[in-house]
Amino acid sequence: MKQSFAKTASRLRAEGQSTSAGIRASAERQRTVILADADRDALQVRGEGDAAAAQIYARAYSRNPSSTPLSEPPGLRALLARTAICWW
């Protein structure tokens, strides 16, 4: 009788472990899909934001091209001319 209980317990334990492994694999697969979807959506939103920012910058700099970030700030030549006199 004890042997049949031990055998049944062992069989049920094995079935439980098998079911557990299947559930864990399914959960891991779902996790991977959810994270991939979230990354895709984040990249899409980031791209839309970058496009909007580029459009805003383009509109702003087309109105006043001398104010581009790479242009020389106003008065820089005058400042350099004033300070360069005394340095050598």
C-alpha positions, 0 to 999 in steps of 0.5 A, a space after each residue: 500500500 505504501 508503495 502504491 502511494 509513493 508511486 502515485 505521489 511520484 507520478 503526480 509530482 512529475 506531472 506537476 513539474 511538467 505542468 510547471 515547466 510549461 507554464 513558466 515557458 509560456 510566461 517567459 514567451 509572453 514576457 518576451 513578446 510584451 517587452 518587444 512590443 513595448 520597445 517597438 512602441 517606444 522607438 516609434 514614439 521617440 521617432 515621432 518626437 524627433 521628427 516633430 523637433 526637427 520640424 520645429 527647428 527647421 521652421 525656426 531657423 528658416 525664419 532667421 538663418 543666422 541663429 543656427 546653433 553652429 553660427 557665431 553668437 553676436 558680439 563674439 568678434 567684438 569680444 575677441 577683438 577687445 580681449 586679444 589686444 592685451 594677451 601677448 
